[in-house]
């Protein structure tokens, strides 16, 4: 498909912008990233990971202390609560090991399908397409999906994108959404995909 070819050529080496060294760190960073920029998350996790290096330390944190550690990012009260609960479940049910299945990951508070897919594909190299706000918007504008929910868009993308490209496609669409196809003012004039884009073709 021409759109995928163009995305691949435009974003040849893209990765997640979240800093992480293991599945535990990526899980925590992804839970923290809801409605917050990755830059902001990286600033927080820079201090957070040395202090809570594994699910054990996280499970033993107090709500007050963790809130204080992450208070510069959005929804920090709720995220603190979810992270402590996640630490406890990981210790009690998963022996302190991050599960490498979608079902296992989705048992953790704060980890929905998107977070599970991010961890599966980026930490375990298991093909999955995480549909965040950028992937959702850009996929629909390009005409890759008419889905009305992230789950519907994910199902459509899985049908048209070869499995070996699922992880990369997630990153292509995110970076295209961040850099060019922005929510409010998509920069269609300098977009390399405009000739293939439904939104652009329908508005010109
Ligand atoms: S042409 Fe415009 S709407 Fe289409 S993908 Fe490019 S920036 Fe987005």
Boltz pocket constraint, residues with backbone or C-beta under 6 A from the ligand:
constraints:
  - pocket:
      binder: B
      contacts: [[A, 138], [A, 141], [A, 142], [A, 180], [A, 181], [A, 182], [A, 186], [A, 187], [A, 188], [A, 189], [A, 191], [A, 192], [A, 193], [A, 194], [A, 197], [A, 198], [A, 199], [A, 200]]
      max_distance: 6.0
